[in-house]
Amino acid sequence: MQQNIPEETTSFVGRAAELARLAEALREQRLVTLVGGSGVGKSRLALHALGTAQPGVGSIYWADLWPLRSDELLAATVADALGLSDHTPRIPLDALCGWVADRAVLLVLDSCEHLVPSCRHLVGELLTACPQLTVLTTSREPLGAIRETVLPVPPLAPGTEALALFQQRAEAVGRPLREVPEQRLAAELCARLDGVPLALELAAAQLRHHTLAETSDRIRSGLDLLDDPGRSGPGGPSGPTGSGPPGGAAAGLSGPGEELRRPARHSAVRTAVGWSHELCRPTERLLWARLTVFPAGFDGGLAEQVCSGGPLTSGELRTCLAGLVNKSVVTVEGGRYRLLDSIREYGRMWLRELGETEQLATRHAAAVVELSRQARTEWPGARQQGWYERIEELYHDVREALRFLLASDPAAALELAGNVAFFWVCCGHLYETHHYLELALACTEGSSEARTRGLWSLGLARVLHGDHESGRALAELTRREAGLARNEEGLRGAAYLEALAALLAGRPLAALATADAALRDTGRAPEPAFGSTLCRLARLFALTGAGRLKEARREAEALRRECVRLGEYWTRSYTDYQLALIALFEDRPGPAGAHARDMLDAKRRIGDRFGIALGLELLAAAQAREGEPERAALAYGAAAQHWEIVGHPQRGTPEVAPLRDEGQAAARARLGDAEYEALFREALHADRDEVLARATRPAPESRR
């Protein structure tokens, strides 16, 4: 079962011997590292090997490490790659070990070279704790771990595989090499580029604009320059002897300084990157340098917002971006753009030379903060689902902006962390929420709306981690801050946090009193505010927990209608949860199942695994009541899988536990222990999205 594996977007050429060695190593060894130079194709080899993996290898997960600037969130990044949404106070490494445990898992850590010591420690801990785990890493150097099997990844054979790759890429850009003289010239070019795949890809991309003979001459001159110790700038032909720095004359620079000079003998990939740089127009070079501010993938709109300015007008930027894609400097994956590592490294050198590194980081952070404000403001409305997707898409950008702002503008870091917190805790990034909020709160002081929201967000993360006492303490701090600032939204947020802690501790009457007090003077605004909506939801949960079912159903239906009108999903999902719970208490399993399915649809839309676990348990209880024990067993197994994802055996308000016990007992009685366990375990170990779709599919009419 494969999970989150990147898509192969171009054909794979050769490497039969390497693929065979890798397949054998993965069968016999638990830690395998593909080692090779920049651009040699380590990641691509690993990716293709996964696509041809034999059945029985277990679940496969891919973790991109190249967006990380440091190791502080390494384990959290790997946990995200495995789809974990841990709601416990454990550190991410412990959560990883706990979830993998005795599962058969193949974990790929791509691009470890800048985090070698930390990767070595992480892998060592995982392999010790997880006996059926196999780890495949790619790196420019070995990890140096115990019992590590190192497989060198050489360049492609210049006369065969390299030529085949170059010919395929040439044909892809509309320049097929059919004549014998062309094929000979191509073979010579492949040899000059040492068979390095990235260098070949960049060279082939230039055939859109130049003949093969021109391309070969330029590569030859570039290599000749690199043989001259006196002419070895950061890119060979794109250094002082070439066309100048990114931006050309418009950038006001004549060339790189001495600190950027490199040894005389450059690699083939640096030659090809530098030569591609030389062939770019000045504004394309400027955009190339500026795009390196993005830590991972990016979209055209954000690139325009962050990287425009000077000669890069909006229209020119779009033209340049298309030009960089045509030259294979920028790749396109799923509608988003990306710079490969070697190309990003090169561009960063030029960005430093231009003196724009801090300026671009400031603009990037400002753009991310502005997006977070918009997301927070529009959370209650029709764009909510889109903002959950967008904030998740910007995950690496948010982390990079927070890293920069913590050092340069802690108040802005606190605002950003508070703005994304509600999205992040929903999508499972509780550890990151906690991490950044603590850092931002520690280096800011004084009362402000951002500080009130930051304290509240940290309290929410603590409550969802199961630390109710800390959550209540932070609710009180939030109330004090909000009171000083006369911030009514903050006061209602504090009340919700206190009520939530009371609900999870089995004290619905205390939660009801807190929510009622907060709502007493709210009035009826044209559109519900965030804090009052949360308090209404807490009141609804408390009414159900207190057994006031008719009142709870009436308020749930009213709140749900408002959510449907607004196009909002998060609150709506919990009104459906309560309506399903109430229907079960009233012995109406049909409506309970319908509301549970509606809840699960909403939770799937916003990526809330914790909510999915809650909803699956109510769906299973409804199916057991309706006499569908097979479907109930599958739903209970799917729920158990999602509880493992969030790190808990089962959670929720206390009144759910008797329904769970009753439903499981009824399904077992109808099926027998053996059949129930078989169905339960089938769902427990199935693909999480497939089993969710299967569990939530309505029963055929004939079964009703």
C-alpha positions in Angstrom: 0.0 0.0 0.0 1.6 3.3 -1.1 0.9 6.6 0.6 1.8 10.1 -0.5 4.3 8.9 -3.2 5.2 11.7 -5.6 4.1 11.1 -9.2 6.6 10.2 -11.9 6.0 13.0 -14.5 8.6 12.0 -17.1 9.9 8.7 -18.5 12.5 6.7 -16.6 15.5 5.6 -18.6 18.0 2.7 -17.8 19.3 2.0 -14.3 18.4 -1.7 -14.6 21.5 -2.8 -12.5 20.9 -0.1 -9.9 17.2 -1.0 -9.6 18.1 -4.7 -9.1 20.7 -3.9 -6.4 18.3 -1.6 -4.7 15.4 -4.2 -4.7 17.8 -6.8 -3.3 19.1 -4.5 -0.6 15.5 -3.6 0.5 14.6 -7.2 0.8 17.6 -8.0 2.9 18.5 -4.9 4.8 16.6 -2.4 7.0 18.6 0.8 6.2 19.6 1.5 2.7 21.1 4.8 1.5 21.4 5.9 -2.1 24.5 8.1 -2.3 25.6 10.3 -5.2 26.4 13.8 -6.3 24.0 16.6 -7.0 21.7 15.9 -10.0 22.7 12.3 -10.4 19.2 11.0 -10.0 19.0 9.5 -6.5 15.5 10.6 -5.8 14.3 9.6 -9.2 15.8 6.1 -8.7 14.2 5.7 -5.4 10.8 6.9 -6.7 10.9 4.5 -9.7 11.9 1.6 -7.4 8.9 2.2 -5.3 6.6 2.1 -8.4 7.9 -1.4 -9.1 8.0 -2.6 -5.5 6.9 -6.2 -5.0 3.6 -6.9 -3.1 4.1 -7.5 0.6 6.6 -4.7 1.1 4.1 -3.1 3.4 2.9 0.5 3.5 5.2 3.0 1.7 5.6 6.6 2.8 7.7 9.3 1.3 9.1 12.3 3.4 10.7 15.2 1.6 13.4 16.7 3.8 14.7 19.2 1.3 12.4 22.1 2.5 13.8 21.9 6.0 16.4 24.6 6.9 17.2 23.0 10.3 16.5 19.8 12.2 14.1 21.2 14.9 11.0 19.9 13.2 12.6 16.8 11.5 10.5 14.2 13.4 7.4 16.3 13.0 8.0 16.5 9.2 8.3 12.7 9.0 5.2 12.3 11.1 3.3 14.5 8.7 4.5 12.3 5.8 3.1 9.3 7.6 -0.2 11.1 7.9 -0.1 11.2 11.7 -2.2 13.8 13.5 -0.9 13.2 17.1 -3.1 14.6 19.8 -0.9 13.5 22.7 1.8 15.4 24.6 4.4 13.0 23.3 7.4 14.4 21.3 7.0 13.6 17.6 9.7 10.9 17.6 7.9 9.0 20.3 4.6 9.3 18.4 6.4 8.0 15.3 7.7 5.0 17.1 4.4 4.4 18.7 2.5 4.4 15.5 4.9 2.4 13.3 5.5 -0.1 16.1 5.2 -3.5 14.5 3.7 -2.4 11.2 5.4 -3.4 8.0 6.5 0.0 6.7 8.9 1.3 4.1 9.9 4.9 4.9 11.7 7.0 2.3 13.7 10.1 3.6 14.6 12.1 0.6 17.5 14.6 0.7 19.2 14.0 4.0 22.6 15.6 3.2 22.0 18.8 5.1 20.6 17.0 8.2 22.9 13.9 8.4 23.5 13.7 12.2 19.8 14.3 13.0 18.7 11.8 10.4 21.1 9.3 11.7 19.7 9.6 15.2 16.1 9.6 14.0 16.6 6.5 11.9 18.4 4.7 14.6 15.6 5.3 17.1 13.0 4.2 14.6 14.7 1.0 13.6 15.3 0.0 17.2 11.7 0.6 18.2 10.0 -0.7 15.0 11.1 -4.3 14.1 9.3 -4.4 10.7 10.4 -0.9 9.5 12.7 -0.5 6.5 14.2 2.9 5.7 15.5 4.1 2.4 17.3 7.4 2.4 18.8 9.6 -0.4 21.8 11.7 0.4 25.0 13.2 -1.0 26.9 11.4 1.8 26.2 8.3 3.9 24.4 8.7 7.2 27.1 6.8 9.0 24.5 4.7 10.9 25.1 1.2 12.2 24.3 -1.5 9.7 23.7 1.0 6.9 23.9 -0.3 3.4 25.3 2.3 1.1 24.5 2.0 -2.6 26.4 4.5 -4.8 24.3 6.1 -7.6 26.7 6.7 -10.5 25.9 8.9 -13.6 24.3 7.3 -16.5 26.6 5.5 -19.0 27.3 8.3 -21.5 27.2 6.1 -24.6 24.0 4.3 -23.9 21.6 5.3 -21.1 22.7 9.0 -21.1 22.2 9.2 -24.8 18.8 7.5 -24.6 17.7 10.0 -21.9 19.0 13.0 -23.9 17.2 11.7 -27.1 13.9 11.2 -25.2 14.1 14.7 -23.7 15.0 16.2 -27.1 12.0 14.6 -28.7 9.8 15.9 -25.9 10.8 19.5 -26.8 10.1 18.9 -30.5 13.7 18.3 -31.6 14.0 14.6 -32.4 17.6 13.5 -33.2 17.1 11.3 -36.3 20.3 11.8 -38.3 23.4 9.9 -37.6 25.6 13.1 -37.3 23.2 14.5 -34.7 23.3 11.3 -32.7 27.1 11.3 -32.7 27.1 15.0 -31.6 24.6 14.1 -28.9 26.7 11.2 -27.7 29.7 13.6 -27.5 27.6 16.1 -25.5 26.5 13.3 -23.1 30.1 12.3 -22.5 31.1 15.9 -21.8 28.3 16.2 -19.3 29.5 12.9 -17.6 26.1 11.3 -18.0 24.6 13.4 -15.1 20.8 13.3 -15.6 20.1 16.8 -14.4 22.8 18.2 -16.7 21.3 16.3 -19.6 17.8 17.5 -18.8 18.9 21.1 -18.8 20.9 20.7 -22.0 18.0 19.1 -23.8 15.6 21.8 -22.6 17.8 24.4 -24.5 17.0 22.7 -27.8 13.7 24.6 -27.7 15.8 27.7 -28.5 19.1 26.5 -30.0 20.3 23.9 -32.4 22.2 20.8 -31.1 25.4 22.2 -32.6 25.0 25.5 -30.7 24.2 23.7 -27.5 27.3 21.5 -27.9 29.5 24.5 -28.6 28.3 26.3 -25.5 28.7 23.3 -23.3 32.2 22.8 -24.7 33.2 26.4 -24.0 31.8 26.2 -20.5 33.8 23.1 -19.7 36.9 24.8 -21.2 36.4 27.8 -19.0 36.1 25.5 -15.9 39.5 24.0 -16.7 41.0 27.5 -16.3 41.7 28.1 -12.6 41.5 31.9 -13.2 38.0 31.7 -14.6 35.9 29.7 -12.1 33.1 31.9 -10.8 30.0 30.4 -9.2 28.6 29.2 -12.5 31.5 29.1 -14.9 30.0 30.7 -18.0 27.5 32.7 -16.0 30.1 34.3 -13.8 32.1 37.4 -14.6 33.1 36.1 -18.0 29.5 35.4 -19.0 26.3 37.5 -19.0 26.6 38.9 -15.5 24.5 38.5 -12.4 20.7 38.0 -12.3 18.9 41.1 -13.3 21.9 42.3 -15.5 22.4 46.0 -15.6 18.9 46.6 -14.1 20.2 44.9 -10.9 23.1 47.4 -10.7 25.8 44.7 -10.3 28.7 43.6 -12.4 29.4 40.2 -11.0 30.0 38.0 -8.0 32.5 38.7 -5.3 35.5 36.7 -4.5 33.7 34.9 -1.6 31.5 33.1 -4.1 34.4 31.7 -6.2 34.7 27.9 -6.3 37.4 25.4 -7.1 38.5 25.2 -10.7 37.1 21.7 -11.6 33.3 22.1 -11.3 30.8 19.2 -11.6 28.9 18.7 -14.8 25.7 19.7 -13.2 27.1 23.0 -12.0 28.3 23.6 -15.6 24.9 22.9 -17.0 23.2 25.0 -14.3 25.6 27.9 -15.0 25.2 27.5 -18.7 21.4 27.5 -18.4 21.7 30.6 -16.3 23.8 32.3 -19.0 21.1 31.6 -21.6 18.4 33.2 -19.5 17.4 36.7 -20.1 18.4 39.2 -17.3 14.9 39.3 -15.9 14.7 35.5 -15.9 17.9 35.4 -13.9 16.5 37.9 -11.5 13.3 35.8 -11.0 15.4 32.6 -10.7 17.3 34.2 -7.8 14.1 35.5 -6.1 12.2 32.3 -6.4 14.7 30.7 -4.0 12.9 32.4 -1.1 10.2 29.7 -1.4 11.2 26.7 0.8 9.1 24.2 -1.2 6.5 24.4 -4.0 4.8 27.6 -4.9 2.0 28.9 -7.1 2.1 31.7 -9.7 0.1 34.1 -7.6 2.3 34.0 -4.6 5.4 34.2 -6.8 4.0 37.4 -8.3 3.2 38.8 -4.9 6.6 38.1 -3.5 9.0 38.3 -6.4 7.8 41.2 -8.5 9.5 44.6 -8.4 12.0 46.6 -10.4 12.2 45.2 -13.9 10.0 42.3 -12.9 6.6 43.8 -13.5 3.6 41.4 -13.1 3.4 40.7 -16.8 7.2 40.3 -17.2 7.3 37.9 -14.2 4.7 35.7 -15.7 6.6 35.6 -19.0 9.8 34.9 -17.2 8.3 32.1 -15.1 7.1 30.4 -18.3 10.6 30.9 -19.8 12.2 29.2 -16.8 9.7 26.3 -17.1 10.6 25.9 -20.7 14.3 25.8 -19.8 13.7 23.1 -17.1 15.0 25.5 -14.5 11.6 25.4 -12.8 9.5 22.2 -12.7 5.7 22.0 -12.6 4.1 19.4 -10.4 0.3 19.3 -9.9 -0.1 22.9 -10.9 2.6 24.1 -8.5 6.1 25.2 -9.3 9.4 24.0 -7.8 13.1 24.6 -8.0 15.3 21.5 -7.7 17.9 21.5 -5.0 20.9 22.2 -7.2 19.1 25.0 -9.0 17.9 26.5 -5.8 21.4 26.5 -4.3 22.7 28.3 -7.4 20.0 30.9 -7.3 20.6 31.5 -3.6 24.2 32.4 -4.4 23.0 35.0 -6.8 20.3 36.3 -4.4 23.1 36.9 -1.8 25.2 38.6 -4.4 22.3 40.9 -5.3 21.9 41.8 -1.6 18.2 40.8 -1.7 18.2 37.9 0.7 16.7 39.7 3.7 14.4 41.9 1.5 12.9 38.8 -0.2 12.5 37.0 3.1 10.7 40.0 4.5 8.4 40.2 1.5 7.7 36.4 1.7 6.9 36.6 5.4 4.6 39.6 4.9 2.7 37.8 2.1 2.2 34.8 4.3 1.1 36.9 7.3 -1.4 38.7 5.0 -2.8 35.4 3.7 -3.1 34.1 7.3 -5.2 37.2 8.2 -7.5 36.7 5.3 -7.8 33.0 6.2 -8.8 33.8 9.8 -11.2 36.5 8.7 -13.0 34.3 6.2 -13.0 31.2 8.3 -16.7 31.3 9.1 -17.8 31.5 5.5 -18.0 29.8 2.1 -14.3 30.0 1.6 -13.5 27.9 4.7 -12.8 24.7 2.9 -10.5 26.4 0.5 -8.6 28.1 3.3 -8.0 24.8 5.0 -6.5 23.5 1.8 -4.6 26.7 1.2 -3.0 26.8 4.7 -2.0 23.2 4.4 -0.5 23.9 1.0 1.4 26.8 2.6 2.7 24.6 5.5 6.4 25.0 4.6 6.0 28.7 3.8 4.3 29.4 7.1 7.1 27.6 9.0 9.8 29.5 7.0 8.0 32.8 7.7 7.8 32.0 11.4 11.5 31.1 11.5 12.4 34.4 9.9 9.9 36.5 11.9 10.9 35.1 15.3 14.3 36.6 14.7 13.3 39.8 13.0 9.7 40.7 14.1 8.4 38.5 17.0 5.1 40.4 17.2 4.4 39.4 13.6 5.5 35.8 14.3 3.0 35.7 17.2 0.2 37.0 14.9 1.0 34.5 12.2 1.2 31.6 14.7 -2.2 32.6 16.2 -3.8 33.1 12.8 -2.9 29.6 11.5 -3.4 27.8 14.8 -7.0 26.8 14.4 -6.3 25.4 10.9 -3.2 23.6 12.1 -4.7 21.9 15.1 -7.5 20.7 12.9 -5.1 19.3 10.4 -3.0 17.6 13.0 -0.1 20.0 13.4 -0.5 20.3 17.1 3.2 19.9 17.9 4.2 22.7 15.4 1.3 24.9 16.8 2.6 24.4 20.3 6.3 24.9 19.3 5.9 28.2 17.5 3.4 29.7 19.9 5.6 29.1 22.9 8.6 30.6 21.1 6.6 33.7 19.9 4.9 34.2 23.3 8.3 34.0 25.1 9.8 36.8 23.0 6.9 39.2 23.1 5.3 41.2 25.9 2.5 43.6 26.5 -1.2 43.3 25.8 -2.4 43.0 22.2 -5.1 41.2 20.2 -2.3 38.9 18.8 -1.2 38.0 22.3 -4.7 37.2 23.4 -5.2 35.0 20.3 -1.8 33.4 20.9 -2.5 32.5 24.5 -5.9 31.1 23.4 -4.4 29.1 20.6 -1.8 27.6 22.9 -4.5 26.7 25.4 -6.5 25.0 22.7 -3.4 22.9 21.6 -2.8 21.9 25.3 -6.5 20.8 25.8 -6.4 18.8 22.6 -3.1 17.2 23.8 -5.1 16.1 26.8 -3.6 18.6 29.2 -6.8 20.1 30.6 -5.3 21.8 33.6 -2.9 23.7 31.5 -5.7 24.5 29.1 -7.8 26.0 31.9 -4.8 28.1 33.1 -4.3 29.5 29.6 -8.0 30.2 29.4 -7.7 32.3 32.5 -4.7 34.2 31.0 -6.6 34.7 27.8 -9.6 36.1 29.8 -7.3 38.6 31.6 -5.6 39.8 28.4 -9.0 40.1 26.7 -10.4 42.0 29.6 -7.6 44.5 29.7 -8.1 45.2 26.0 -11.9 45.1 26.1 -11.7 42.3 23.5 -15.1 40.6 23.5 -14.1 38.0 21.0 -11.2 37.1 23.3 -13.5 36.8 26.3 -15.8 34.4 24.4 -12.7 32.5 23.1 -11.6 32.0 26.7 -15.0 30.8 27.7 -15.0 28.3 24.9 -11.6 27.0 26.0 -12.8 26.6 29.6 -16.0 24.9 28.5 -14.2 22.5 26.2 -11.9 21.4 29.0 -15.0 20.9 31.3 -16.7 18.8 28.6 -13.8 16.5 28.0 -13.5 16.1 31.8 -17.2 15.0 32.0 -18.6 18.2 33.5 -21.3 19.3 31.1 -23.2 21.5 33.6 -20.0 23.5 34.3 -19.5 23.8 30.5 -23.1 24.9 30.1 -22.8 27.6 32.7 -19.6 29.0 31.2 -21.0 29.1 27.7 -24.2 30.7 28.8 -22.4 33.4 30.7 -20.3 34.2 27.6 -23.3 34.3 25.3 -25.6 36.3 27.6 -24.7 39.7 26.1 -23.7 38.6 22.6 -26.9 39.5 20.9 -27.6 38.5 17.3 -25.1 39.8 14.8 -25.9 39.5 11.1 -23.1 37.0 10.8 -21.8 34.9 13.7 -18.5 35.8 15.1 -15.9 33.2 15.7 -16.0 33.3 19.5 -19.7 33.3 19.8 -20.0 30.4 17.3 -17.6 28.4 19.4 -19.6 29.1 22.6 -22.8 28.1 20.9 -21.2 24.9 19.9 -19.9 24.3 23.5 -23.4 25.0 24.8 -24.9 22.4 22.4 -22.4 19.7 23.5 -23.2 20.6 27.1 -27.0 20.3 26.6 -26.5 16.8 25.1 -24.2 15.8 27.9 -26.7 17.0 30.5 -29.5 15.0 28.9 -31.5 18.0 27.6 -32.0 16.3 24.2 -34.9 18.2 22.8 -33.3 21.5 23.5 -30.0 20.3 22.2 -31.6 19.0 18.9 -33.5 22.3 18.4 -30.3 24.4 18.8 -28.2 22.0 16.7 -30.7 22.2 13.8 -30.7 26.0 14.0 -26.9 26.3 14.1 -26.6 23.7 11.3 -29.0 25.8 9.1 -26.8 28.8 9.6 -23.7 26.8 8.7 -25.3 25.5 5.5 -26.3 29.1 4.5 -22.8 30.3 5.1 -21.1 27.3 3.3 -19.1 26.6 6.5 -18.0 23.0 7.4 -16.2 22.9 10.7 -19.0 24.0 12.9 -21.5 22.2 10.7 -19.7 18.9 11.2 -20.0 19.2 14.9 -23.7 20.0 14.7 -24.1 16.8 12.7 -22.1 15.0 15.3 -24.5 16.1 18.0 -27.5 15.4 15.9 -26.2 11.9 15.3 -25.5 11.4 19.0 -29.0 12.7 20.0 -30.6 10.4 17.4 -28.8 7.4 18.9 -29.9 8.4 22.4 -33.5 8.6 21.0 -33.1 5.2 19.3 -33.4 6.7 15.7 -30.4 4.9 14.0 -31.4 5.9 10.5 -31.1 9.6 11.0 -28.1 9.0 13.3 -26.3 7.3 10.4 -27.2 10.0 7.9 -25.9 12.8 10.2 -22.7 10.8 10.9 -22.1 10.5 7.2 -22.6 14.2 6.7 -20.2 14.9 9.5 -17.6 12.6 8.0 -18.0 14.3 4.6 -17.3 17.7 6.2 -14.3 16.4 8.2 -12.8 14.8 5.1 -13.1 18.1 3.2 -11.0 20.0 5.9 -8.6 17.1 6.7 -9.7 16.6 10.4 -8.6 13.1 11.3 -9.6 13.5 14.9 -13.1 14.4 13.9 -13.2 11.5 11.4 -12.4 9.1 14.3 -15.3 10.6 16.3 -17.7 10.4 13.4 -16.8 6.8 12.5 -17.7 5.6 16.0 -21.2 7.1 15.8 -21.7 5.7 12.3 -20.7 2.3 13.5 -23.1 2.5 16.5 -25.9 3.5 14.1 -25.1 0.6 11.8 -25.1 -1.8 14.6 -28.5 -0.5 15.8 -29.8 -0.9 12.2 -28.8 -4.6 12.0 -25.8 -4.1 9.8 -23.1 -5.8 11.8 -20.6 -6.3 8.9 -20.7 -2.5 8.1 -20.4 -1.7 11.9 -17.3 -3.9 12.3 -15.7 -2.2 9.3 -16.5 1.2 10.7 -15.2 0.4 14.1 -12.0 -0.9 12.5 -11.7 2.3 10.5 -12.3 4.4 13.6 -9.6 2.4 15.5 -7.2 3.2 12.6 -7.9 6.9 12.9 -7.6 6.8 16.7 -4.1 5.4 16.2 -3.4 8.2 13.8 -4.2 10.7 16.5 -2.4 8.8 19.2 -5.4 7.8 21.4 -7.2 4.5 21.8 -10.5 6.4 21.9 -11.5 9.9 23.0 -14.5 12.2 23.0 -17.0 13.3 25.6 -17.9 10.6 28.2 -21.4 10.0 27.1 -20.1 8.3 23.9 -18.4 5.4 25.6 -21.6 3.5 26.5 -22.8 3.7 22.8 -19.4 2.4 21.7 -19.6 -0.6 24.0 -23.2 -1.3 23.1 -22.5 -1.2 19.3 -19.4 -3.4 19.5 -21.2 -5.9 21.6 -24.2 -6.0 19.3 -22.0 -6.5 16.2 -20.0 -9.2 17.8 -23.2 -11.0 18.9 -24.5 -11.1 15.4 -21.3 -12.0 13.6 -19.4 -14.0 16.2 -16.0 -13.0 17.5 -13.9 -14.5 14.6 -15.8 -12.8 11.8 -16.0 -9.5 13.7 -12.3 -9.5 14.4 -11.5 -10.4 10.7 -13.6 -7.4 9.4 -12.3 -5.1 12.2 -8.6 -5.9 11.3 -9.3 -5.7 7.6 -10.4 -2.1 8.1 -7.7 -1.3 10.7 -4.9 -2.1 8.2 -6.6 -0.9 5.0 -5.8 2.3 3.1 -7.2 5.1 5.4 -9.0 7.0 2.6 -10.3 3.9 0.9 -11.7 2.4 4.1 -13.3 5.8 5.0 -15.1 5.9 1.6 -16.2 2.3 2.1 -17.4 2.8 5.6 -19.4 5.9 4.7 -21.1 4.5 1.6 -24.8 4.3 2.3 -26.3 0.8 2.4 -28.1 -0.4 -0.6 -31.9 0.3 -0.5 -32.6 -3.4 -0.4 -30.8 -3.6 3.0 -33.0 -0.9 4.5 
